[in-house]
Amino acid sequence: MTTLLTNIKALVNVRENASHPLRSKELSQLPNIDDAYLIIEDDEIAAYGLMKDLALQAADFQYHFNLAGRYVLPSWCDSHTHLVFAGSREDEFIDKLKGASYAEIAAKGGGILNSAKKIEEISEEELYAQSSKRLLEVICFGTGAIEIKSGYGLSVEGELKMLRVIKKLKERSNVLIKSTFLGAHAFPLEYKNNRQGYIDSIINEMLPVIANEKLADYIDVFCEQGFFSPEETETICKAGMQYGLKPKLHANQLTASGAVQTGVKLNAVSVDHLERMDDEAISSLASSSTIGTLLPTAAFFLRMPYQPARKLIDANCAIALASDFNPGSSPSGNMNFVISLSCIQLTMLPEEAINAATINGAFAMEVNDKAGSITLGKKANLIVTKPLPSLQYLPYSFGSNNIEKVMLLGEWI
């Protein structure tokens, strides 16, 4: 199947070679081709260039679309989500409005433990049905690659249930999906006074089955005061690494806990959240190959300080943007709002935000060979905007739906 897109107002994030995550001034460089064409063969980008250089005719292709006035971008790469969950938690939303903190809600059995109870009660089939609807929703928002974590099971049965649902989503969807085992998300109530007992369960009961069934690509730990210490995090991650699972950490969301340094020490693919960053954490991240993934909608929803994006960029850290889609602290997978919020509250330039949500997001989930830029041979996962006056209008008009079409693997959704 061959498809021709013509008269594109601008083809965005065109890169002949995307060999490394963008840092510092590179992050603000967004190479575009104005008045462009794009050719797709089957599920891959086959050619692109200026309209004036297009030698072939529309009749030479099976499908032709005139995209006058529209921008074409690579799909968003959302490298941190908890999209597989059971039910919502708007009751806790009301508690937050009344002044309860994240930690206070968790201490009463809410938060992660609330979602764990719902996972225990739902069937795998219903969990899949709920999750597939959410996945279609984020695809329509322009997401073409996504990482999905477990972590609301907090038991052998619950974690495996979640990971098996993620595996089904991988097998049945055209979106690129990476799976992360987050059994170390919180301590279940029955292990409240036996922390080592739960860690032993993760290492000795969960990990062998996960490895045998090939249910995960990564292992994650919520490294935070009141959750898992840096030492416990290192123990769990090293156990996962023995099974080929690379680390990705929840780090420095509530406190400057040393989690970033732990992630760097483990050569983690990414350390995510980063609301509370001190100079030592920034320096550690800047001198590493680990990507810092910023989740501004979680800070927005929890009314917490936003991530210090400008300090991180100026310090030469590689950063990505992701939605943290989950029922408790970021109940939205809309990456368009993530990008707008990053510009408005993190003072990122539109070019920086788009790069962080595409090519750097792809590196943060290791799909950079398939997604994140307009590059020959990469998958034809594309966003087509509505007619817009400029690319900057995309984050500027934060309340509007500016996406007209989405393509996954060469097919319109």
N, C-alpha and C positions, 0 to 999 in steps of 0.2 A: 504494500500500500504506500503510495506517495502523496504527500500533501504539500501544497504551496501556500504560504502566507505572504501577501504583498502589501505594499504601501504602508508598512508599519511606521508610525510616527517616530518611534525610536525603539531599537532592540537593545535591551538593558542588560548590563553585566556580561558583556562579550569578552571572553578570555581564551586566547589560544592555548595557554598553559596555566592551569590553576594548581600550582605545585605545593603551596604552603598557606597556612592561615594568614590573613592580613593583619598587620600591626601598625600602630602609630599613624603616620601620614598616608600609608598605603590604604588604610581603611576608608579614607575619604575619596579615594580614586575609584570612580565607577565608570568603566569604559562602555560607551554606547555607540550605536550606529544609527544615525538619523536617516529617515526615508529608506527603510531597509526591506529586504525580503528574507524569508527563512524557508528552507526545504527540509521536510521530514520524511524519512524512509522507514516504514514500519514503526518501531518505537524509539528511533534515535534521530538526533539532529545530524543532518547530512551535509548541509551547506547554508551559508548566509552571506549577505553583502549588501551593497548599495543597489537600489532599484535600477539605477542607470547602467549597472553592470550585469543585470540579469539577461542572459542570452536566450533562455528557454521561454516558451509560451505557456500560458495557463492550460491550454489544450493538451500539453505534454504530461499533465498530472491527473491522477484520479480525482483529487479534490483541490479546490482553490477557494481561498477566503481573502477578500479585500478588507484589510484592517485599517483603513484610512482614519487618522486621528487617534489611533489607539497605541498604547505602549504594550510591549511584550517583555515579560520578565521571567526568569527561572522561578519555579515554584518555591514557596517558603520551605525551609528546612527546620522544623520544630524539634530541637534536640533534647527537650526535657518535658515530658508529660506523664500524667497518671490517668490517662484516658479511660482505662478499664476500672470502673468502680460501680457500686450498686447503690442507686438512689442518690438523693441530694441531702444537703445539710443546712437548709435555710433557717432552721430553728437556731442553729449556732450563729448564723448571721444576725439574728435579732439579739442574741446574747452579746455579740460584739458591739452592736449599736448601743446597748445599755452599759457598755464600759468594760466587759470582761476581756481579759487578754488571751492571747493564743495559749500561753502556759496555763492559765486558770481554767480554760475550757478543757484542755488536755488532762489536767489533774482531776477533773470530775468525771473522767471516763468518756469525754467527748473527743473531738478531733479524729486522729488516726484510729483510736480504739472504737469510735462510733462507726467508722467505715468498715472496720474489721468485723464488727458484729453483723453488719449488713451482708458482707461477703459470705460469712458463715451460713446465713439463712437463704441465700439465693442459689438457684441451680446454675450449672455451667451453661446450659442452653439459654437461660434468660439473661445471664451476664453477657453472653456473646451478643444477644439481640440488642440489649441496651448499648453496648459498646460499639457495635457496627453502625448504629444510628449516629452516634457522636463522631465516629470516624468520617462518615459521609458529610457531616456538617462542617468539619474542619477542612475537608477536601474542597468543599464549595467556597470556603474562605481563602483558598489558594495554597493550602499545604500539600506538598507533593512528597515529602519525606518526613518521617516522624519517629521519635523514640518513645516507647511506652514502658512504664515501670510497673512491677507488682508492688507489694508493700502494704496492702490492706488486708492480706490474709492473716499474717502473723501466726500461722500454724502450718504444719506440713500440708494439710489438705487445702487450706485456703490459698497459700502461695502457689501451689501447683495448679489449682483451679484457675487462678488469674493468668499464670504463664501459659497454660494450655489455650486459654481464650486468645491471648496475644498471638500465639502460634497460628491459630485458625484465621485471625485477621490477616496475618502475613500471607497465608496460603490463598486467601480468597479475595484479596484486594490488589489493585494496581498501584497503590501507594507504596513507597519504599518504607519498610518498618524495621526498626531495631528494638530488641527486647532486653530489658534490664531487670535483674533479680534484686529486689529491695526488701528482703526479709528483715533486714536490720533497720526498719523504719521507726519502730518503737518497741518497748517491752510489753508483751501481753500481761494482763492483770495477774494471771496465774504464775508468772515469773517475776513479779514485782520485787520479791525478796530473794530471787535466785537468778541474777543476771547471767552468771556463767552457764546455768542450765539452758537458757534460751540460746545463747551463743553456741553451745554444744549441739543444740537441735538444728540450728542453721547449718553448721559445719558437717555434722555426721548424718543427719536425716534428710535435709532438703537438698544440699548441693549434689550428692551422688545421683539422686533421681533427676535433677535438673540437667546434669551433664549427660546422663544416659539417654534422656529424651530430647536432648538438644533444644532446651526451652529458653535459653538466654544467651545474649552476646556479651553482656556486661554484668558486673556486680556493683551495687551501690550501698552506701551506709549513711544514715542521718547522723553525722558527726557533730554533736551539739551538747551543751550543758543540759542535763536532765534526760538525755537520750544515750548516745554511744560516745564514749571517750575516744580520744585519738589512739590510745593503746588498743582498745577493743576494736576500733575501726581497722587498724593495721592488721590485727589478727584475722578478722573476718575477710578482709580483702585478699590477704595472702592465701587464705584457704580457697577462695574463689579462683585466684590466679592459678592454683594448682590444676584446676579443671579448664583452664583456658579462658576464663572470664576476666576481661580487663576492668579496672576500677573506674567508676564515676562517682563523685561524692556530693552529697548535700553539705555545703560548707558555709560557715560564717553568716548564717541567716539571722540568728538571735544574738550571738556574741562573737567576738574575735577569739575563737576557741582553739586556735591552732589547727583547724581542719584543713585550711588551704595548704599549710606547710606539710601536713600529713599526706594530702593528695599529691603534692609535688614529689615528695619522697617516694611515693608508690608509682610515680610516673603515670598518674591517672590521665585518662583521655580528657576529662574535664572536671572542674570543681564548680558547682552551681549554687546560685543565690547571691552571695557576696554583698549582702546589705551592710555588714559590719566589717570593714576592712581597715586594719591599721597598717602602718608603714612596713612592718616586717612581713605581713601577708602579701602586700602589693609587690614588694621587692622579690619575694620568693616566687610569686607567680610570673613576674616579668622575666625572670632568668630561666624559665622552664619552657618545655614544649606543651605543657598542659593549658587547655583553653578555659578561660573564665566565662561561664554562661550566666548571663544576667536575666532575671525573671521579674521585670518591673510590674507586671500585673498582680503578682503576689504582694509586693510592697504596697501597691495601690489599694488592694482589697483589705489588707490588714492594717492600713494606715501606719506603715512603718517607714523609716527613712529609705529613700531610694538608693540604689547602688551608685557608687562614685565613678560613673562611666568616664568622665573627663580625666580624672586622676589615673585611672587604669590605662586609658588610651595613651595619655602623655608619658606614662611610665613604660610603655612598650609592651604591655600585656596583650595577648591575643584574646579577643572577646567575641562571644556569640550572643544572640538573643533567642529566647524561647518563651513559651506561654505558661509553663507549669500547670497546664489544664488539670484541675482536680476539684473535688466537691467542697473542700474546706477553705482554701486560701486563694484560689484562682479559678472560679467556675466558668471559664471561657477559654476556648482554644482559638480565638480570633487573632491571628498573627498581625493583621492589619492594625488592630488597636495596640498591640505590643509595639509596633513600629512607631505609631503616632505618640504613644506615651513615652517612648525612649527619646523622641525628639523634644517633646514638651517638658518633661520632668527630668530627664537625664542629660538634657542639652546636647544630644547627639545630632549631627547633621543628617539630613535625609539619606545622603550617600553612605554615611557610616552605618546607619541603621539598616538600610537595605543589604549592604554587604554582610553585616553581622547576622542577618536573618536568612541569608542565602549561602554564600560560599563558606563563611566561617561556621555557620550552623551545620553545613555538610561535613566539615572537618570534625566538628564536635560529636558527630555520630558515625564518622568514618564511611560516609557515602560520597565523598568528594570526587571519586572516579566516575560517579553516575549522575550527580546532581549538584546544584548550587551555582551554576553559571551556564551561559550560552557557549558551549564548547563542542566542537565536532566529536561525535561518538557518544556524547552523554545522552541520557534518556530525555525524550521529548515531554518533560513535565513542565508545563508553562502556564503562566497567568496572562490573560488578555484583559486589559483595563477597558472601561468605557472611554469614550472620547474625553480627554482631559486637556486643560490648558498647559500643564507642565507636569513633570514627574514629581516635583515638590508638592503638588496638589494632593498627592496620595496620602502622605502623613498629615498634611495641613487640615484636610476635611475629615477629621477623625470620626465623625458620626455618620458618614455616608458609606454606602456600599459601592465602591468604584470598580468592582470586578465584574466584567461582562461574561467571560468564558474561562474555563479551566480545562487544561489538557493533561492527561496522564498516559504515559507510554504511547503517545501518538494518537490517542482517542479523546474526543470531547466528552466531558462528564455532564 
